[in-house]
């Protein structure tokens, strides 16, 4: 069993005497403003009501002596704002949209008149953040659905934010290179991703914009990437702070069915595969790329105005031919001939040498070749090229990329390696208002995946370990979050969340046999390993409004534990390594393998 890592971080956050309210809780937001009369004087004691028409969630406050009002710990969404005060016309604004982690300000100017008269406002410009200096970009569900996405991968949208440097999400690029998702110069392992207010980061890989839980286009209500000037309440890292919110149900039933299919029609060939095919006299045949994404979502009420649900399933099937390069024995080496570069070109004018089969091989000036007969003479046992090794070398295909590797004893073989991946993602959310007005409310979100990722085969079918994937990965990540929001009178709001994110990955190798490794040669056998990473995340935010001031407190606890198991050293292996020979070589060394010394 591998080492166990326990990590806990505790952050107590306090902001005192804040004239303007800061959005504290992740996956939430806030709305503030000042109510004035036609002369610009403050209107104290005005009743300010905020209603979400989709769920009938209602919040009410009264303005302070300076006319200010605050709605902290507010769920993102579209609201209706009303303001009522004796001697003034009723103010009604519809379509007021507040975004996740983006504090909004809406000032209201009342007009003199009877309260039965109504001043209606709609379709105003989006609310601006005048509360703090944080810089970032928020995207709602409409933008997420309409923007073109490679494989409908929502995290890829994070890469188009200002200040983000993102190299690629190609499968042949290493995900551990932390330069690939840099935000304002901070590497990708300094980014922080939360879903519905709790941690969903890959705790150990450092991959850019990577969530261990599934995130689909149809399940995301909105997200925000804060790139700089964020406060301590927004995250625990120096990079970008990414906050995503899952969709919830409403009083109206809604849903979707979808399928996106990408075929290989019109697919261009990889340049290197095309070149290798031409060297072998093969036709120009592009590798396939087939991607099929399908699924559906449904949301609505279990009980109108009180209990809501949302579920989303998405499946994805990939079949692709990736450009793969293997280092294999040259034709001369598999015929018992060893070649090397000379220390001085003038001493090696080039020539020919005869292999085990009787075939003549030409070696260029500046190189030298040792024949099987010479090897036998230098071998203390008088064996020369080992027949078992020669047979093993000849089980490889013919090289088709001469310039790769050392170009002498080892050369390249390139081909379109078939891979196939199956993804199954399920996401669900429940929202329940304990009280009719929503002053006490609960939500529960669960999500999980059952993915099978087949790695590349070592060589095509018909050759050594041919057609068998080198690795097969099984991802069974799952997680849930439970949240409770309580409005404790006109001055206190508490928002508590607990999340368990359970990362579970198993990678199977293709061999449990003992092997002899040969330096510089690709042999294609792999061992299996697996790990689980449960992350417990407790988050609690408290807001206390006292007059025109706002006090905020918070705590965030992480408990991270990694359990791992590996078969890398579970089987006997040997190795042949030319670098361990005296003087780490042959030519001009004067040792027993130097042809000049024999």
Protein Blocks (a to p, Z undefined) as FASTA:
>chain_A
ZZddddddddddddehifbacdfbghiacdddddddfkopacehiacddddfklopacdd
dddfkopacdehiaedddddddddehiacdddehiacdehiacdddddddeddfkbccdd
ehiacdddfkbmcdcddddfklmmmpccehhiaklmmmmpghiacfbfcfkbcfklmklm
cgehiafklpccdeehiacbdfknopahiafbdcdfklpmbdcddfbhpafklocbfbdc
dddddddddfbdcdddddddddfehiacdfklmmmmmmnopacddddddddddddddddd
fbghkaccdddddddddddddddddddddfklmnopacdddfblklmnbpadddfkopac
dddehiacddfklmmmmpmnlnmpafklmmmmmmpccdfbfkgcjllmpccddddddddd
ddddddddddddfbfnopaccdddddddddddddddfbdchiahihiafbdcddfbdcdd
ddddddebjkbccdddddddddddddddfbfbdcdddehiaehiacdddddddddddddd
ddddehjbccdddddddddddddddfklmpccddddfklpghiiaehnlpaklmklZZ
